[in-house]
């Protein structure tokens, strides 16, 4: 039935109810009433009913019925065919519901009633929440920080929960493999960057296009973890020298221990394979590691001769061995020769393997050429010829020291004078191959000057003279001419040390002190400070006229210092 049928039914029910009520009222007024107030009220009601015309109730009823019928007609006219169809298929019971169109004001009203999904703030305050997102209006209205809404938890059965537990019971890998062995932490990456952009530039003479430590050793280290640990230990020791830190020092020691362990394992494996093949087979990274460990001693400023074991190991590994990489062979041979020969100037017992008889075959032609690219050699021109003179002067010095210790006179034999004159002639005739006026040419001239000072201090008595004063002054001029920020600074410690040990005049010493400052600022190697301490001790002996100021090697021995001044 439709809405119209429902209304007609309702009208008929109202009419029937109304008539029944009217009949009951009429019958009760005509019956005998009781005494008291009830009789009085009944008589009053009876008189009122009797006084009214019976027909007065009928027009009102008819009026109500007509009004309802008109409403039904209007509703019937406004009812759509679809609503009629739906109404005819579903029978409704009870009184009709009042239908009212929603007003605009009621749509904007905040929902009343208790909510179980309100924001955290309203639920904590036990207030009604309108559940506006992301922040409810109730919190905004009261100027309260809305903490949002709790995460909606989906109910899961016990079987579903147990399935999830089984699914995630194993550890999901989130880490990535190590890209390069030895570079694992942020500290390692800092060590690597420091080596590439800072330290490698102060270890060798180089130009902008080539650096053996970056072009040869670093690519080799990416495939050999022992060499990489060695380079990181070197870089770490250089950083720790200026930035003491427990974390940096701990990581540097880790790399050092790992490098030593790997080096020992590599040598043991080479010895084992050599027994089978009747020859020691050592890979290039192992040889490079021994050189790097010598540099670690220089960088730390070690004074107990720790460098000796590494220098000896390099000498043995290079003996009768030639690398398959000619560039590496040039680099490692020249680098070792430089430190090996110059070490004899500051040590009582260490003498280079390079001798006058063996120089022709121990220094092949490729060692006199730039490594890798033109201009990229370590100590070109300094190596050629001058090392031979240094070796011969050291032999003279050993002979004279022995005679002095024994108290023999004369301390300088005629054979020694003859040898000294020959060396002097060779030094005078020597000329560097570098282009005149360049930094390398000036550095080569400085080495030539210092070799002559080394010869003079070996043959002559240890006292002030015009000759030695003039030679030191010329050497200081060369030092002043060298730019303080160029790579030639890395080879100036030894000539500076020799000049300082001949500076009898106090006026010369401030310039030499300034040269030490420049070296320290450029490379910050630990052996620079130790060399400075030795020089000041020599100056103390000079100022009191002590003849022992001649023997700076003996002074180092008395001080308990054994290090590479290179």
C-alpha positions in Angstrom: 0.0 0.0 0.0 1.0 3.5 -0.7 1.2 6.5 1.6 -2.3 7.5 0.6 -3.7 4.2 1.7 -1.9 4.4 5.0 -3.4 7.9 5.7 -6.9 6.7 4.8 -6.5 3.8 7.2 -5.3 6.2 9.9 -8.2 8.5 9.4 -10.7 5.7 9.7 -9.1 4.5 12.9 -9.2 8.0 14.3 -12.9 8.4 13.4 -13.8 5.1 15.0 -11.9 5.9 18.2 -13.5 9.3 18.4 -17.1 7.9 18.0 -16.5 5.3 20.6 -15.3 7.9 23.1 -18.3 10.1 22.4 -20.8 7.2 23.0 -19.1 6.3 26.3 -19.4 9.9 27.5 -23.1 10.1 26.7 -24.0 6.8 28.4 -22.1 7.7 31.6 -24.0 11.0 31.9 -27.4 9.3 31.8 -26.5 6.7 34.5 -27.0 7.1 38.2 -24.1 8.9 39.8 -22.6 8.4 43.2 -22.8 11.0 46.0 -20.2 13.6 46.7 -18.0 15.4 44.2 -18.3 12.7 41.6 -22.1 13.2 41.3 -21.6 16.9 41.1 -19.0 16.6 38.3 -21.2 14.1 36.4 -24.2 16.4 36.6 -22.1 19.3 35.4 -20.8 17.3 32.5 -24.3 16.1 31.7 -25.7 19.6 31.7 -22.9 20.7 29.4 -23.5 17.9 27.0 -27.3 18.3 27.0 -27.0 22.0 26.5 -25.0 21.5 23.4 -26.5 20.6 20.2 -25.8 17.0 19.2 -25.2 18.1 15.7 -22.3 20.4 16.7 -19.9 17.5 16.9 -20.6 16.2 13.4 -19.5 19.2 11.4 -16.2 19.3 13.2 -15.6 15.7 12.4 -16.6 16.2 8.8 -14.3 19.2 8.7 -11.3 17.2 10.0 -12.1 14.4 7.6 -12.3 16.8 4.6 -8.9 18.3 5.7 -7.3 15.0 5.8 -8.7 13.9 2.5 -7.4 17.2 0.9 -3.9 16.4 2.4 -4.1 12.9 1.0 -5.0 14.2 -2.5 -2.1 16.7 -2.5 0.3 13.9 -1.3 -1.1 11.6 -4.0 -0.4 14.2 -6.7 3.2 14.8 -5.5 4.0 11.1 -5.2 6.2 9.7 -8.0 5.3 6.6 -10.0 8.4 4.8 -8.5 7.3 5.6 -5.0 3.8 4.3 -5.7 5.3 1.1 -7.1 7.5 0.7 -4.0 4.7 1.5 -1.7 2.4 -1.1 -3.3 5.0 -3.8 -2.9 5.8 -3.2 0.7 3.3 -2.9 3.5 4.0 -0.5 6.3 2.6 -0.7 9.7 2.1 1.8 12.5 1.6 5.5 12.3 3.2 7.4 9.4 6.5 9.0 10.0 6.9 12.7 9.7 9.1 13.5 6.7 10.9 16.8 6.8 13.6 18.1 4.5 17.0 18.6 6.1 17.8 22.3 6.6 21.2 23.8 6.0 21.7 24.6 9.6 21.1 21.1 10.8 23.7 19.7 8.3 26.5 21.8 9.9 25.7 20.9 13.4 28.3 19.0 15.3 27.3 15.4 15.8 26.1 14.6 19.3 26.2 11.4 21.1 29.1 9.4 22.5 31.8 8.3 20.1 34.3 5.4 20.5 36.5 6.6 17.6 37.2 10.1 18.7 40.7 11.7 18.9 43.1 10.8 21.7 42.7 14.2 23.4 38.9 14.1 23.6 38.9 10.5 24.8 41.4 11.4 27.5 39.4 14.4 28.5 36.2 12.4 28.3 34.7 14.9 25.9 32.6 14.4 22.9 34.6 14.5 19.6 33.3 15.4 16.2 36.0 13.2 14.6 37.1 15.9 12.2 40.5 15.0 10.6 43.3 15.6 10.9 42.4 17.7 14.0 38.9 17.7 15.5 37.0 21.0 15.8 36.4 20.5 19.5 40.1 20.7 20.2 40.5 23.7 17.9 37.6 25.5 19.5 39.1 24.9 23.0 42.6 25.8 21.9 43.9 22.4 22.8 46.5 20.4 20.9 44.7 17.6 19.1 46.9 14.4 19.4 45.2 12.8 16.4 43.5 9.5 16.2 44.7 6.1 17.4 45.7 3.6 14.8 42.8 1.5 13.7 43.5 -2.0 14.7 42.0 -4.7 12.5 40.8 -7.7 14.5 42.7 -10.8 13.6 42.0 -14.3 14.6 44.5 -16.4 16.5 45.3 -18.3 13.3 46.1 -15.1 11.4 48.3 -13.8 14.3 50.3 -17.1 14.5 50.7 -17.0 10.7 52.3 -13.5 10.9 54.6 -14.6 13.7 55.8 -17.5 11.6 56.3 -15.2 8.6 58.5 -12.6 10.4 60.2 -15.0 12.8 63.4 -14.9 10.7 65.8 -11.9 10.4 65.3 -9.8 7.3 68.7 -8.7 5.9 68.9 -4.9 5.6 72.7 -4.3 5.3 74.6 -4.2 2.0 78.0 -5.8 1.2 81.2 -3.8 1.8 82.2 -2.1 -1.4 85.9 -2.0 -0.7 87.7 -4.1 1.9 89.0 -1.9 4.7 86.5 1.0 4.1 83.7 0.1 6.4 82.8 3.0 8.7 82.5 6.8 8.5 85.9 7.1 10.1 87.4 4.9 7.3 85.8 7.1 4.7 87.4 10.1 6.4 90.8 8.4 6.4 90.4 7.6 2.7 89.4 11.2 1.7 92.3 12.5 3.8 94.7 10.2 2.0 93.5 11.1 -1.5 93.1 14.9 -1.1 95.8 15.7 1.5 98.4 13.2 2.6 99.3 11.7 -0.8 100.4 15.2 -1.9 102.9 15.7 0.9 104.6 12.3 0.6 106.3 12.8 -2.8 107.2 15.3 -5.4 104.4 15.4 -7.9 102.5 17.6 -10.3 98.9 18.2 -10.9 98.5 15.5 -13.5 100.1 12.6 -11.6 100.8 11.3 -8.1 102.3 7.7 -7.7 100.5 7.2 -4.4 97.1 7.8 -6.0 97.8 6.5 -9.5 99.6 3.3 -8.5 99.1 2.4 -4.8 95.4 3.3 -4.4 94.1 1.3 -7.3 96.2 -1.6 -6.2 94.8 -1.3 -2.6 91.2 -1.6 -3.9 92.0 -5.3 -4.7 94.3 -6.0 -1.8 92.9 -5.4 1.7 96.3 -5.6 3.4 97.6 -2.6 1.4 94.3 -0.7 2.0 94.6 -1.3 5.7 98.2 0.0 5.5 97.2 3.2 3.6 94.3 3.8 6.1 96.7 3.3 9.0 99.1 5.9 7.5 96.3 8.4 6.9 94.9 7.8 10.4 98.2 8.4 12.0 98.6 11.7 10.1 95.1 12.9 11.3 95.6 11.7 14.9 98.8 13.8 15.1 96.8 17.0 14.8 93.4 15.8 16.1 93.8 13.5 19.1 90.7 11.4 19.5 90.0 8.0 21.1 87.7 7.0 18.3 90.2 8.0 15.5 93.1 6.4 17.4 91.2 3.2 18.0 90.3 2.9 14.3 93.9 3.7 13.2 95.2 1.0 15.4 92.6 -1.4 14.0 93.9 -0.7 10.5 97.5 -1.0 11.6 96.9 -4.4 13.3 95.0 -5.7 10.3 97.7 -4.5 7.9 100.5 -6.2 9.9 98.5 -9.5 10.2 97.9 -9.5 6.4 101.5 -8.6 5.7 102.8 -11.5 7.8 100.3 -13.9 6.2 101.4 -12.7 2.7 105.1 -13.1 3.4 104.5 -16.6 4.9 102.6 -17.6 1.8 105.3 -16.3 -0.4 108.0 -18.2 1.5 105.9 -21.4 1.3 105.4 -21.0 -2.4 109.1 -20.1 -2.9 110.1 -23.4 -1.4 108.1 -25.2 -4.0 109.3 -23.1 -7.0 112.8 -22.4 -5.7 112.2 -18.7 -5.6 110.5 -16.1 -3.5 107.3 -14.9 -5.2 106.0 -11.7 -3.7 103.2 -9.7 -5.1 103.4 -5.9 -5.7 100.9 -5.0 -2.9 103.1 -6.8 -0.3 106.2 -4.8 -1.4 104.2 -1.6 -1.3 102.9 -2.3 2.2 106.5 -2.5 3.6 107.2 1.0 2.2 103.9 2.3 3.6 104.8 1.0 7.0 108.1 2.9 6.9 106.1 6.0 6.2 103.9 5.3 9.1 107.0 5.5 11.3 107.9 8.8 9.7 104.4 10.2 10.2 104.2 9.2 13.8 107.8 10.5 14.5 108.8 7.1 16.0 112.2 7.4 17.7 112.9 3.7 18.5 114.0 2.5 15.1 110.7 0.9 14.2 111.3 1.7 10.6 114.3 -0.6 10.4 112.3 -3.9 10.1 110.2 -2.4 7.3 113.2 -1.0 5.4 115.1 -4.3 5.8 112.0 -6.2 4.6 111.7 -3.9 1.5 115.4 -4.4 0.7 115.0 -8.2 0.8 111.8 -8.3 -1.2 113.3 -6.0 -3.9 116.4 -8.1 -4.2 116.4 -10.0 -7.4 112.8 -9.1 -8.1 111.2 -7.1 -10.8 107.5 -6.2 -11.0 105.4 -6.9 -14.0 104.3 -3.2 -13.8 107.2 -1.1 -15.0 105.7 2.1 -13.5 105.5 0.5 -10.1 109.0 -0.9 -10.4 110.3 2.7 -11.1 108.4 4.1 -8.2 109.2 1.6 -5.5 112.9 1.4 -6.5 113.5 5.1 -6.4 111.5 5.6 -3.3 113.4 2.9 -1.4 116.8 4.2 -2.6 116.0 7.7 -1.5 115.2 6.7 2.1 117.8 4.0 2.3 120.7 6.3 1.2 119.7 9.3 3.2 119.2 7.2 6.3 122.9 6.7 6.4 123.4 10.4 7.2 121.7 10.1 10.5 122.5 6.6 11.6 125.7 5.0 13.0 125.1 1.5 11.7 122.8 1.6 8.7 124.5 1.8 5.4 122.9 1.8 2.0 123.1 -1.2 -0.3 124.1 1.2 -3.1 127.9 1.2 -3.6 130.2 2.8 -6.2 130.9 -0.6 -7.8 127.2 -1.6 -8.0 125.7 1.7 -9.0 125.6 1.0 -12.7 123.4 -2.0 -12.4 121.6 -1.1 -9.2 120.3 2.1 -10.8 119.1 1.2 -14.2 118.2 3.8 -16.8 114.4 3.7 -16.1 115.1 4.9 -12.5 116.5 8.1 -13.9 113.4 8.9 -15.9 110.1 10.2 -14.5 107.7 7.6 -13.3 104.3 7.2 -14.8 104.3 10.5 -16.8 106.9 13.2 -17.5 107.3 15.3 -14.4 105.8 12.7 -12.1 109.1 11.3 -10.7 109.8 11.4 -7.0 113.3 12.8 -6.7 114.6 13.1 -10.3 118.0 14.7 -10.7 118.5 14.5 -6.9 118.9 10.7 -7.4 121.2 10.8 -10.4 124.8 11.0 -9.3 124.4 12.8 -5.9 123.6 9.5 -4.1 126.9 8.2 -5.2 128.7 11.1 -3.6 126.7 10.8 -0.4 127.6 7.1 -0.1 131.3 7.9 -0.5 131.2 10.7 2.0 129.5 8.4 4.5 132.3 5.8 4.1 134.9 8.6 4.8 133.0 9.7 7.8 132.9 6.1 9.3 136.7 5.9 8.8 137.4 9.2 10.6 135.0 8.5 13.4 136.8 5.2 14.1 140.1 6.9 14.3 138.7 9.5 16.6 137.2 7.0 18.9 140.5 5.1 19.1 142.4 8.4 19.7 144.6 7.9 16.6 146.4 10.8 14.9 145.9 12.1 12.4 142.2 11.5 12.4 142.1 12.2 8.6 144.5 10.1 6.6 146.0 11.2 3.3 143.9 8.6 1.5 140.8 10.3 3.0 142.0 13.7 1.8 142.6 12.4 -1.7 139.1 10.8 -1.7 137.5 14.0 -0.4 139.2 16.1 -3.2 137.8 13.7 -5.8 134.4 13.9 -4.4 134.6 17.7 -4.3 135.5 17.8 -8.0 132.5 15.6 -8.8 130.1 17.7 -6.8 131.3 20.9 -8.6 130.9 19.3 -12.0 127.4 17.9 -11.3 124.4 19.7 -12.9 120.7 18.7 -12.6 118.6 17.8 -15.6 115.8 20.0 -14.5 114.9 23.2 -16.3 116.8 26.1 -14.7 114.7 28.4 -12.5 112.0 25.8 -11.7 111.2 24.6 -8.2 112.8 21.2 -8.9 116.0 22.8 -10.2 116.2 24.9 -7.1 115.6 21.8 -4.9 118.4 19.9 -6.8 120.8 22.9 -6.3 119.9 22.8 -2.6 120.8 19.1 -2.4 124.1 19.8 -4.2 124.9 22.5 -1.7 124.1 20.3 1.3 126.2 17.4 -0.1 129.2 19.8 -0.2 128.4 20.9 3.4 128.3 17.2 4.4 131.7 16.7 2.9 133.2 19.8 4.6 131.8 18.9 8.0 133.3 15.4 7.6 136.9 16.4 6.6 137.3 19.7 8.5 137.3 20.4 12.2 134.1 21.3 13.9 134.6 25.0 14.3 133.3 28.2 12.7 134.8 29.3 9.4 134.2 31.7 6.6 133.8 28.8 4.1 131.2 26.9 6.0 129.4 30.2 6.9 129.2 31.1 3.2 128.0 27.7 2.2 125.2 27.8 4.8 124.1 31.3 3.6 123.8 30.0 0.1 121.8 27.1 1.2 119.4 29.4 3.1 118.9 31.4 -0.1 117.8 28.2 -1.9 115.3 27.5 0.9 113.9 31.0 0.6 113.5 30.6 -3.1 111.3 27.5 -2.8 107.5 28.1 -2.5 106.2 26.9 0.8 103.2 25.3 -0.7 104.7 23.2 -3.5 105.4 19.5 -3.4 109.2 20.0 -3.3 108.8 20.7 0.4 108.4 17.0 1.0 112.1 16.3 0.3 113.6 19.3 2.2 114.0 17.9 5.7 117.3 16.2 5.1 119.1 19.1 3.4 117.6 21.4 6.1 118.9 19.1 8.8 122.5 19.1 7.2 122.5 22.9 6.9 121.3 23.3 10.5 124.1 21.1 11.8 126.6 23.5 10.1 125.0 26.8 11.3 127.7 28.0 13.7 126.5 31.6 13.5 123.4 32.4 15.5 122.2 34.9 12.8 121.6 32.0 10.5 119.4 30.0 12.8 116.1 32.1 12.6 115.9 31.5 8.9 116.4 27.8 9.5 113.8 27.8 12.2 111.4 29.4 9.8 112.1 26.7 7.2 111.2 24.1 9.9 107.9 25.9 10.4 107.2 25.9 6.7 107.8 22.1 6.6 105.6 21.5 9.6 102.8 23.6 8.1 103.1 21.8 4.8 103.3 18.1 5.7 102.9 17.9 9.5 105.0 14.8 9.7 106.0 13.7 13.1 109.8 13.4 12.4 110.1 17.1 11.7 109.7 18.0 15.4 112.3 15.3 16.4 114.8 16.6 13.8 114.4 20.1 15.3 115.2 18.8 18.8 118.4 17.1 17.5 119.5 20.3 15.7 119.0 22.4 18.9 121.1 19.9 20.8 123.8 20.3 18.2 123.7 24.0 18.5 124.2 23.8 22.2 127.4 21.8 21.6 128.5 24.3 19.0 128.0 27.3 21.2 130.3 25.9 23.9 132.9 24.9 21.4 132.4 21.2 21.8 134.2 19.2 19.2 131.5 16.5 19.4 129.2 18.8 17.5 130.8 17.3 14.5 129.1 13.9 15.2 125.4 14.5 15.1 124.8 10.8 14.6 126.5 10.2 18.0 124.4 12.9 19.6 121.2 11.2 18.3 122.5 8.0 19.8 123.1 9.7 23.2 119.5 11.1 23.0 118.1 7.6 22.4 116.7 8.7 19.0 116.7 6.5 16.0 114.4 7.7 13.1 114.3 8.5 9.5 115.1 12.2 8.8 113.6 12.1 5.4 
